[in-house]
Amino acid sequence: MDIYATRVSDLVQSLQEKIKVVDNTAQLNQYLAMHFAELLAQKTAKNELLTVICPVGPLDYRFFAQEVVRRGLSCRNLRTINMDDYLDENDQQISPKHPLSFRKFMEESFFTYLPKDKRPLPENIIFPDPDAPEKITELVDEIGGADICWAGFGITGHVAFNDPPAMEGMPEDIESFRACKTRKLTISPMSFAQMAMGGTNGNLDILPRRAVTIGMYEMLKSKKFFLTFMRNWHAGLWRRALLGPVTSGFPGSLLQEHPNLSVVMTKLAAQPAMVNTAQATGENG
């Protein structure tokens, strides 16, 4: 079977039931925002915290803020754990003034759209600490896993900055990779190149070389995992992750084993992975 030509409708029923295909990224974000708001309402009614592991990049959190406001909810019962952040030359989180700051991103794309009295409490907006990365592991263990983890994949199949361990100089056996925890690392050349193409339009100079990232261990403990795919090159990635072997050589494949996995993708990402020898610009006309 050519997994890259397989359509969602060709998948076994149990896998089809995990996948939702939507028209575009707006619908993808709205779908996740509605699910998020429903869980937030349930937690608030019990006076409990909803803990969410948040990526930067694949989601538009304005939809989440809008849904919270629309439903008259508050994020006082929300705790966000960001997956990762870039580090500077001193292995500290880059300044919030840096164009690529994930702290800046969360503030400008999510929290600023909430009324001030309904934003998460400052102590519940959590980023991995490069000086004490074990704090994330301790928190996740204490609560028995985050309630939700949202994630997409990079070109290497990486989730957060968890590239194939061989690229990080780590043991390649799958058990060691499942157990990898929050840590500092050097971004792999492949991921660095992808971020330059997709995030800085080829500006290599602005990209940090180091990052602090949550590990596979903490993410896999999440009670609910949402994978999102919306780009044309995601077409090959989700097929390899869900239909290929479970291997540390493609980190996203470990999500096959998650007991509560949902996948949301656009029609663009759901299309068969096509080959474009000319590497066309993507311009219309």
BALOBA-1460 file (C-alpha; in Angstrom, 3 decimals):
// residues 285
<rec num="1" residu="m" x="0.000" y="0.000" z="0.000"/>
<rec num="2" residu="d" x="1.277" y="3.461" z="-0.913"/>
<rec num="3" residu="i" x="0.509" y="5.338" z="2.286"/>
<rec num="4" residu="y" x="1.090" y="8.707" z="0.586"/>
<rec num="5" residu="a" x="-1.749" y="8.065" z="-1.883"/>
<rec num="6" residu="t" x="-4.144" y="6.787" z="0.785"/>
<rec num="7" residu="r" x="-7.217" y="8.922" z="1.352"/>
<rec num="8" residu="v" x="-9.013" y="9.378" z="4.655"/>
<rec num="9" residu="s" x="-11.947" y="7.423" z="3.233"/>
<rec num="10" residu="d" x="-9.594" y="4.460" z="2.626"/>
<rec num="11" residu="l" x="-8.580" y="4.188" z="6.286"/>
<rec num="12" residu="v" x="-9.891" y="1.563" z="8.655"/>
<rec num="13" residu="q" x="-13.017" y="2.679" z="10.472"/>
<rec num="14" residu="s" x="-11.341" y="2.967" z="13.872"/>
<rec num="15" residu="l" x="-8.815" y="5.444" z="12.446"/>
<rec num="16" residu="q" x="-11.389" y="7.348" z="10.392"/>
<rec num="17" residu="e" x="-13.318" y="7.987" z="13.608"/>
<rec num="18" residu="k" x="-10.308" y="9.843" z="15.044"/>
<rec num="19" residu="i" x="-10.033" y="12.205" z="12.052"/>
<rec num="20" residu="k" x="-12.085" y="15.280" z="11.240"/>
<rec num="21" residu="v" x="-11.557" y="17.017" z="7.890"/>
<rec num="22" residu="v" x="-12.598" y="20.667" z="7.635"/>
<rec num="23" residu="d" x="-12.621" y="23.118" z="4.751"/>
<rec num="24" residu="n" x="-9.929" y="25.529" z="5.930"/>
<rec num="25" residu="t" x="-7.815" y="26.754" z="8.842"/>
<rec num="26" residu="a" x="-10.575" y="29.020" z="10.136"/>
<rec num="27" residu="q" x="-12.862" y="26.025" z="10.579"/>
<rec num="28" residu="l" x="-10.028" y="24.046" z="12.155"/>
<rec num="29" residu="n" x="-9.419" y="26.748" z="14.745"/>
<rec num="30" residu="q" x="-13.115" y="27.212" z="15.414"/>
<rec num="31" residu="y" x="-13.594" y="23.482" z="15.980"/>
<rec num="32" residu="l" x="-10.769" y="23.314" z="18.518"/>
<rec num="33" residu="a" x="-11.874" y="26.552" z="20.170"/>
<rec num="34" residu="m" x="-15.371" y="25.175" z="20.751"/>
<rec num="35" residu="h" x="-13.970" y="21.984" z="22.285"/>
<rec num="36" residu="f" x="-11.629" y="24.047" z="24.464"/>
<rec num="37" residu="a" x="-14.413" y="26.350" z="25.680"/>
<rec num="38" residu="e" x="-16.630" y="23.398" z="26.584"/>
<rec num="39" residu="l" x="-13.907" y="21.824" z="28.713"/>
<rec num="40" residu="l" x="-13.110" y="25.205" z="30.288"/>
<rec num="41" residu="a" x="-16.773" y="25.615" z="31.234"/>
<rec num="42" residu="q" x="-16.837" y="22.146" z="32.800"/>
<rec num="43" residu="k" x="-13.676" y="22.800" z="34.807"/>
<rec num="44" residu="t" x="-14.890" y="26.230" z="35.919"/>
<rec num="45" residu="a" x="-18.157" y="24.741" z="37.166"/>
<rec num="46" residu="k" x="-16.078" y="22.439" z="39.398"/>
<rec num="47" residu="n" x="-13.663" y="25.244" z="40.350"/>
<rec num="48" residu="e" x="-10.813" y="23.224" z="38.834"/>
<rec num="49" residu="l" x="-7.962" y="24.276" z="36.577"/>
<rec num="50" residu="l" x="-7.962" y="23.302" z="32.920"/>
<rec num="51" residu="t" x="-4.341" y="22.612" z="31.980"/>
<rec num="52" residu="v" x="-3.417" y="22.870" z="28.314"/>
<rec num="53" residu="i" x="-0.063" y="22.300" z="26.603"/>
<rec num="54" residu="c" x="0.122" y="25.004" z="23.931"/>
<rec num="55" residu="p" x="2.169" y="25.178" z="20.731"/>
<rec num="56" residu="v" x="3.126" y="28.314" z="18.867"/>
<rec num="57" residu="g" x="2.529" y="28.180" z="15.139"/>
<rec num="58" residu="p" x="-0.245" y="25.824" z="14.081"/>
<rec num="59" residu="l" x="-3.131" y="27.497" z="15.947"/>
<rec num="60" residu="d" x="-4.744" y="30.927" z="15.875"/>
<rec num="61" residu="y" x="-5.643" y="31.631" z="19.482"/>
<rec num="62" residu="r" x="-7.830" y="34.581" z="18.569"/>
<rec num="63" residu="f" x="-10.550" y="32.031" z="17.828"/>
<rec num="64" residu="f" x="-10.138" y="30.608" z="21.332"/>
<rec num="65" residu="a" x="-10.383" y="34.025" z="22.975"/>
<rec num="66" residu="q" x="-13.420" y="34.906" z="20.866"/>
<rec num="67" residu="e" x="-15.181" y="31.686" z="21.885"/>
<rec num="68" residu="v" x="-14.436" y="32.331" z="25.557"/>
<rec num="69" residu="v" x="-15.866" y="35.847" z="25.292"/>
<rec num="70" residu="r" x="-18.852" y="34.703" z="23.240"/>
<rec num="71" residu="r" x="-19.800" y="32.177" z="25.900"/>
<rec num="72" residu="g" x="-19.221" y="34.596" z="28.770"/>
<rec num="73" residu="l" x="-16.476" y="32.427" z="30.253"/>
<rec num="74" residu="s" x="-13.360" y="33.369" z="32.181"/>
<rec num="75" residu="c" x="-9.832" y="32.000" z="31.795"/>
<rec num="76" residu="r" x="-9.129" y="32.387" z="35.516"/>
<rec num="77" residu="n" x="-9.423" y="28.597" z="35.630"/>
<rec num="78" residu="l" x="-6.999" y="28.105" z="32.757"/>
<rec num="79" residu="r" x="-3.373" y="27.064" z="33.108"/>
<rec num="80" residu="t" x="-1.267" y="27.128" z="29.932"/>
<rec num="81" residu="i" x="2.016" y="25.273" z="29.598"/>
<rec num="82" residu="n" x="3.845" y="26.393" z="26.501"/>
<rec num="83" residu="m" x="5.691" y="23.645" z="24.701"/>
<rec num="84" residu="d" x="8.898" y="25.506" z="24.109"/>
<rec num="85" residu="d" x="10.718" y="28.762" z="23.508"/>
<rec num="86" residu="y" x="13.892" y="29.974" z="21.871"/>
<rec num="87" residu="l" x="17.044" y="30.645" z="23.903"/>
<rec num="88" residu="d" x="19.627" y="33.372" z="23.467"/>
<rec num="89" residu="e" x="23.413" y="33.096" z="23.391"/>
<rec num="90" residu="n" x="23.385" y="32.737" z="27.198"/>
<rec num="91" residu="d" x="20.861" y="29.874" z="27.121"/>
<rec num="92" residu="q" x="18.144" y="32.097" z="28.562"/>
<rec num="93" residu="q" x="14.694" y="32.676" z="27.074"/>
<rec num="94" residu="i" x="14.913" y="35.292" z="24.380"/>
<rec num="95" residu="s" x="13.574" y="38.713" z="25.288"/>
<rec num="96" residu="p" x="9.797" y="39.217" z="25.006"/>
<rec num="97" residu="k" x="10.717" y="42.060" z="22.648"/>
<rec num="98" residu="h" x="12.354" y="39.639" z="20.190"/>
<rec num="99" residu="p" x="10.189" y="39.135" z="17.052"/>
<rec num="100" residu="l" x="10.241" y="35.361" z="17.596"/>
<rec num="101" residu="s" x="9.425" y="35.389" z="21.318"/>
<rec num="102" residu="f" x="6.811" y="32.775" z="22.137"/>
<rec num="103" residu="r" x="5.859" y="34.720" z="25.270"/>
<rec num="104" residu="k" x="5.158" y="37.721" z="23.059"/>
<rec num="105" residu="f" x="3.175" y="35.527" z="20.663"/>
<rec num="106" residu="m" x="0.893" y="34.175" z="23.393"/>
<rec num="107" residu="e" x="0.243" y="37.641" z="24.769"/>
<rec num="108" residu="e" x="-0.476" y="39.221" z="21.394"/>
<rec num="109" residu="s" x="-2.456" y="36.372" z="19.836"/>
<rec num="110" residu="f" x="-4.432" y="35.103" z="22.843"/>
<rec num="111" residu="f" x="-4.395" y="36.896" z="26.187"/>
<rec num="112" residu="t" x="-4.737" y="40.443" z="24.870"/>
<rec num="113" residu="y" x="-8.109" y="39.471" z="23.344"/>
<rec num="114" residu="l" x="-9.506" y="38.599" z="26.769"/>
<rec num="115" residu="p" x="-10.881" y="41.158" z="29.252"/>
<rec num="116" residu="k" x="-8.179" y="41.841" z="31.847"/>
<rec num="117" residu="d" x="-10.229" y="40.375" z="34.665"/>
<rec num="118" residu="k" x="-10.766" y="37.149" z="32.707"/>
<rec num="119" residu="r" x="-7.196" y="36.391" z="31.687"/>
<rec num="120" residu="p" x="-5.254" y="33.497" z="33.228"/>
<rec num="121" residu="l" x="-3.455" y="34.418" z="36.415"/>
<rec num="122" residu="p" x="0.231" y="35.211" z="35.770"/>
<rec num="123" residu="e" x="1.357" y="32.175" z="37.770"/>
<rec num="124" residu="n" x="-0.741" y="29.965" z="35.490"/>
<rec num="125" residu="i" x="1.010" y="31.107" z="32.298"/>
<rec num="126" residu="i" x="3.927" y="28.708" z="32.301"/>
<rec num="127" residu="f" x="6.929" y="28.337" z="30.024"/>
<rec num="128" residu="p" x="9.750" y="25.805" z="30.364"/>
<rec num="129" residu="d" x="12.460" y="27.321" z="32.528"/>
<rec num="130" residu="p" x="15.899" y="26.780" z="30.984"/>
<rec num="131" residu="d" x="17.431" y="26.963" z="34.473"/>
<rec num="132" residu="a" x="14.994" y="24.458" z="35.958"/>
<rec num="133" residu="p" x="13.410" y="22.400" z="33.161"/>
<rec num="134" residu="e" x="12.474" y="19.685" z="35.638"/>
<rec num="135" residu="k" x="9.707" y="21.947" z="36.999"/>
<rec num="136" residu="i" x="7.529" y="21.116" z="33.983"/>
<rec num="137" residu="t" x="8.018" y="17.389" z="34.538"/>
<rec num="138" residu="e" x="7.195" y="17.752" z="38.227"/>
<rec num="139" residu="l" x="4.009" y="19.698" z="37.469"/>
<rec num="140" residu="v" x="2.832" y="17.236" z="34.824"/>
<rec num="141" residu="d" x="3.491" y="14.309" z="37.160"/>
<rec num="142" residu="e" x="1.716" y="16.066" z="40.030"/>
<rec num="143" residu="i" x="-1.496" y="16.605" z="38.051"/>
<rec num="144" residu="g" x="-1.348" y="13.265" z="36.223"/>
<rec num="145" residu="g" x="-0.952" y="14.852" z="32.805"/>
<rec num="146" residu="a" x="-2.327" y="17.946" z="31.105"/>
<rec num="147" residu="d" x="-5.999" y="17.887" z="30.166"/>
<rec num="148" residu="i" x="-5.256" y="18.753" z="26.522"/>
<rec num="149" residu="c" x="-2.199" y="18.882" z="24.323"/>
<rec num="150" residu="w" x="-2.468" y="20.629" z="20.953"/>
<rec num="151" residu="a" x="0.290" y="19.974" z="18.431"/>
<rec num="152" residu="g" x="1.349" y="19.940" z="14.809"/>
<rec num="153" residu="f" x="4.436" y="18.428" z="13.204"/>
<rec num="154" residu="g" x="7.582" y="19.861" z="11.763"/>
<rec num="155" residu="i" x="9.139" y="18.420" z="8.630"/>
<rec num="156" residu="t" x="11.181" y="15.866" z="10.601"/>
<rec num="157" residu="g" x="8.040" y="14.698" z="12.352"/>
<rec num="158" residu="h" x="9.103" y="16.678" z="15.396"/>
<rec num="159" residu="v" x="6.592" y="17.554" z="18.100"/>
<rec num="160" residu="a" x="7.647" y="20.714" z="19.960"/>
<rec num="161" residu="f" x="11.447" y="20.695" z="19.459"/>
<rec num="162" residu="n" x="11.663" y="16.918" z="19.820"/>
<rec num="163" residu="d" x="13.429" y="15.983" z="16.606"/>
<rec num="164" residu="p" x="14.482" y="12.410" z="15.864"/>
<rec num="165" residu="p" x="16.927" y="11.673" z="18.696"/>
<rec num="166" residu="a" x="19.793" y="10.920" z="16.316"/>
<rec num="167" residu="m" x="19.636" y="14.578" z="15.256"/>
<rec num="168" residu="e" x="20.017" y="15.629" z="18.908"/>
<rec num="169" residu="g" x="22.835" y="13.180" z="19.676"/>
<rec num="170" residu="m" x="20.506" y="11.152" z="21.894"/>
<rec num="171" residu="p" x="19.976" y="7.367" z="22.064"/>
<rec num="172" residu="e" x="17.834" y="6.216" z="19.150"/>
<rec num="173" residu="d" x="15.953" y="3.464" z="20.973"/>
<rec num="174" residu="i" x="12.277" y="4.197" z="21.227"/>
<rec num="175" residu="e" x="11.985" y="3.654" z="24.982"/>
<rec num="176" residu="s" x="14.585" y="6.330" z="25.706"/>
<rec num="177" residu="f" x="12.773" y="8.688" z="23.353"/>
<rec num="178" residu="r" x="9.376" y="8.078" z="24.970"/>
<rec num="179" residu="a" x="10.994" y="8.989" z="28.266"/>
<rec num="180" residu="c" x="12.764" y="12.187" z="27.118"/>
<rec num="181" residu="k" x="11.759" y="15.102" z="29.326"/>
<rec num="182" residu="t" x="11.870" y="18.901" z="29.297"/>
<rec num="183" residu="r" x="15.374" y="20.065" z="28.404"/>
<rec num="184" residu="k" x="17.569" y="22.533" z="26.556"/>
<rec num="185" residu="l" x="18.875" y="21.582" z="23.143"/>
<rec num="186" residu="t" x="20.392" y="22.757" z="19.884"/>
<rec num="187" residu="i" x="17.814" y="22.942" z="17.096"/>
<rec num="188" residu="s" x="18.519" y="20.402" z="14.363"/>
<rec num="189" residu="p" x="19.675" y="21.745" z="10.956"/>
<rec num="190" residu="m" x="16.528" y="20.401" z="9.249"/>
<rec num="191" residu="s" x="14.174" y="22.088" z="11.686"/>
<rec num="192" residu="f" x="16.253" y="25.267" z="11.589"/>
<rec num="193" residu="a" x="15.902" y="25.349" z="7.790"/>
<rec num="194" residu="q" x="12.165" y="24.714" z="7.958"/>
<rec num="195" residu="m" x="11.661" y="27.572" z="10.401"/>
<rec num="196" residu="a" x="13.687" y="29.880" z="8.180"/>
<rec num="197" residu="m" x="11.482" y="29.032" z="5.204"/>
<rec num="198" residu="g" x="8.154" y="29.083" z="7.013"/>
<rec num="199" residu="g" x="8.702" y="31.593" z="9.788"/>
<rec num="200" residu="t" x="11.277" y="34.177" z="8.722"/>
<rec num="201" residu="n" x="11.118" y="34.088" z="4.903"/>
<rec num="202" residu="g" x="14.722" y="32.969" z="4.696"/>
<rec num="203" residu="n" x="16.137" y="35.305" z="7.347"/>
<rec num="204" residu="l" x="18.661" y="32.915" z="8.913"/>
<rec num="205" residu="d" x="20.321" y="35.582" z="11.017"/>
<rec num="206" residu="i" x="17.318" y="36.259" z="13.241"/>
<rec num="207" residu="l" x="16.752" y="32.617" z="14.180"/>
<rec num="208" residu="p" x="18.145" y="31.397" z="17.515"/>
<rec num="209" residu="r" x="20.065" y="28.125" z="17.413"/>
<rec num="210" residu="r" x="19.006" y="26.913" z="20.849"/>
<rec num="211" residu="a" x="15.669" y="26.194" z="22.520"/>
<rec num="212" residu="v" x="14.093" y="24.782" z="25.652"/>
<rec num="213" residu="t" x="11.380" y="22.214" z="24.965"/>
<rec num="214" residu="i" x="8.904" y="20.016" z="26.726"/>
<rec num="215" residu="g" x="9.649" y="16.327" z="26.157"/>
<rec num="216" residu="m" x="7.732" y="13.427" z="24.690"/>
<rec num="217" residu="y" x="7.250" y="12.135" z="28.246"/>
<rec num="218" residu="e" x="5.184" y="15.138" z="29.348"/>
<rec num="219" residu="m" x="3.186" y="15.371" z="26.119"/>
<rec num="220" residu="l" x="2.315" y="11.685" z="25.979"/>
<rec num="221" residu="k" x="0.888" y="11.882" z="29.506"/>
<rec num="222" residu="s" x="-1.803" y="14.320" z="28.296"/>
<rec num="223" residu="k" x="-5.346" y="13.079" z="28.795"/>
<rec num="224" residu="k" x="-6.418" y="14.310" z="25.337"/>
<rec num="225" residu="f" x="-4.171" y="14.931" z="22.338"/>
<rec num="226" residu="f" x="-5.212" y="16.976" z="19.311"/>
<rec num="227" residu="l" x="-3.046" y="16.795" z="16.193"/>
<rec num="228" residu="t" x="-3.587" y="19.525" z="13.598"/>
<rec num="229" residu="f" x="-2.597" y="19.619" z="9.934"/>
<rec num="230" residu="m" x="-3.362" y="22.460" z="7.540"/>
<rec num="231" residu="r" x="-0.502" y="22.880" z="5.068"/>
<rec num="232" residu="n" x="0.143" y="21.133" z="1.751"/>
<rec num="233" residu="w" x="3.345" y="19.527" z="3.044"/>
<rec num="234" residu="h" x="1.450" y="18.152" z="6.026"/>
<rec num="235" residu="a" x="-0.130" y="15.683" z="3.605"/>
<rec num="236" residu="g" x="2.890" y="13.416" z="3.782"/>
<rec num="237" residu="l" x="3.548" y="13.928" z="7.472"/>
<rec num="238" residu="w" x="0.234" y="12.755" z="8.902"/>
<rec num="239" residu="r" x="0.262" y="9.703" z="6.664"/>
<rec num="240" residu="r" x="3.742" y="8.713" z="7.784"/>
<rec num="241" residu="a" x="2.838" y="9.358" z="11.425"/>
<rec num="242" residu="l" x="-0.453" y="7.460" z="11.467"/>
<rec num="243" residu="l" x="0.169" y="4.776" z="8.830"/>
<rec num="244" residu="g" x="3.893" y="4.157" z="9.070"/>
<rec num="245" residu="p" x="5.864" y="2.328" z="11.753"/>
<rec num="246" residu="v" x="6.141" y="3.673" z="15.290"/>
<rec num="247" residu="t" x="9.740" y="4.825" z="15.460"/>
<rec num="248" residu="s" x="11.907" y="7.422" z="17.143"/>
<rec num="249" residu="g" x="13.091" y="8.293" z="13.630"/>
<rec num="250" residu="f" x="9.736" y="10.032" z="13.116"/>
<rec num="251" residu="p" x="8.642" y="11.385" z="16.511"/>
<rec num="252" residu="g" x="5.020" y="12.020" z="15.572"/>
<rec num="253" residu="s" x="4.500" y="8.307" z="14.978"/>
<rec num="254" residu="l" x="4.476" y="7.765" z="18.752"/>
<rec num="255" residu="l" x="1.059" y="9.429" z="18.806"/>
<rec num="256" residu="q" x="-0.367" y="6.246" z="17.276"/>
<rec num="257" residu="e" x="-0.108" y="4.835" z="20.775"/>
<rec num="258" residu="h" x="-2.014" y="7.627" z="22.528"/>
<rec num="259" residu="p" x="-5.301" y="6.326" z="23.976"/>
<rec num="260" residu="n" x="-7.258" y="9.530" z="23.326"/>
<rec num="261" residu="l" x="-6.015" y="10.976" z="20.038"/>
<rec num="262" residu="s" x="-8.001" y="13.224" z="17.708"/>
<rec num="263" residu="v" x="-6.779" y="14.566" z="14.380"/>
<rec num="264" residu="v" x="-8.153" y="17.694" z="12.718"/>
<rec num="265" residu="m" x="-6.971" y="18.572" z="9.224"/>
<rec num="266" residu="t" x="-7.948" y="20.828" z="6.357"/>
<rec num="267" residu="k" x="-8.929" y="19.507" z="2.946"/>
<rec num="268" residu="l" x="-5.570" y="20.759" z="1.684"/>
<rec num="269" residu="a" x="-3.664" y="18.562" z="4.140"/>
<rec num="270" residu="a" x="-5.995" y="15.622" z="3.537"/>
<rec num="271" residu="q" x="-5.124" y="15.463" z="-0.175"/>
<rec num="272" residu="p" x="-2.689" y="12.774" z="-1.352"/>
<rec num="273" residu="a" x="0.938" y="13.859" z="-1.078"/>
<rec num="274" residu="m" x="1.806" y="14.989" z="-4.602"/>
<rec num="275" residu="v" x="5.278" y="15.389" z="-6.073"/>
<rec num="276" residu="n" x="6.227" y="18.752" z="-7.589"/>
<rec num="277" residu="t" x="9.591" y="18.317" z="-9.258"/>
<rec num="278" residu="a" x="9.811" y="21.981" z="-10.190"/>
<rec num="279" residu="q" x="9.257" y="23.121" z="-6.573"/>
<rec num="280" residu="a" x="6.804" y="25.737" z="-7.842"/>
<rec num="281" residu="t" x="6.574" y="29.077" z="-6.067"/>
<rec num="282" residu="g" x="2.926" y="28.597" z="-5.139"/>
<rec num="283" residu="e" x="1.950" y="31.875" z="-6.805"/>
<rec num="284" residu="n" x="-1.396" y="31.862" z="-8.573"/>
<rec num="285" residu="g" x="-1.638" y="32.237" z="-12.306"/>
